[in-house]
Structure formats: structure tokens, C-alpha cells
């Protein structure tokens, strides 16, 4: 049965299209993971800068001892 199905041009083409689609989706997933990592790093950097700015702002309003 598998030999018979393996030689069906329509099934062969459908399988080829499915494999192509899987490759495209895997490439897109890789790109999205990379973009997510980039955005996470940018968010972390922004949070650190904000925390530093808040610290400086609080210190600038502390009374002199």
C-alpha cells in the first residue's frame, strides 16, 4: 500500500508542499525567537536604565546629612 501511495503524483505533490510549508514555518519560528530575544534584551536594558534613573532621582531629593 505504501509503495502504491508513494507513487501517486498528487500525494507526492501534497507531501512536498507540506514539507515546504514546514520549512517556511520553522524559518519563521527561528526569526520570531530571535526577535523575541532581541526585544527581551531591550526591555531588560530599559528596566535597568529606569531603575538607575529612579535611584538617582531619589538620591537627588535626599536631604544633606
N, C-alpha and C positions, 0 to 999 in steps of 0.2 A: 504493500500500500504506500509506504514512504517513497519507494522508487517511482511509483506512478505519480504521486503528488509532486515529487521533486522535479518532474519533467513538465509539469503544467505551466505554460508560459505566463498565465495570469497570476498564478500563485507565486511564481518566481519573481515577477514584477512587483507584486504586493509586498513580498518579503524584502526585496531590495529597497522599496520606498520606505518601509518601516525601519529598516536598518539606517537609511539615510536620515530619517527623522530623529532616530535615537541619537545619532552622532551630532546632529544640529542641537538637540536639546542638551546633550552633555556639554557641548561647547558653550552654550548659553548659560548653563548652570555654573560652569567654571568662571565665566565672566561676571556673573552675579555674585559669586562667592568672593572674587577679587574686589569688586566694587563695595561689597558689604564690609570687607576687611579695611578697605581704604576709608570708608565712612566711619567705621568704628574708631579707627586711629584719629581721625579728625575730631570726632566727638570727645574722645578722651583728652586730646590736646586742648580743646576749647574748655572742657571742665577744669583742667589744671590751671589754665590761664584765669578762669573766673575765680577759682578758689584763691589764687595768688592775689588777684585784684581786690577781693573781699578782705583778705588778710591785711594788705597794705592800707586799704580804706579804714579798717577798724583801728589799725595802729596809728594812723594819722589823726584819729579823733580821740586817742587816749590822752588823758591829762599828763603833763610832765611831772615826773616824780622828783 
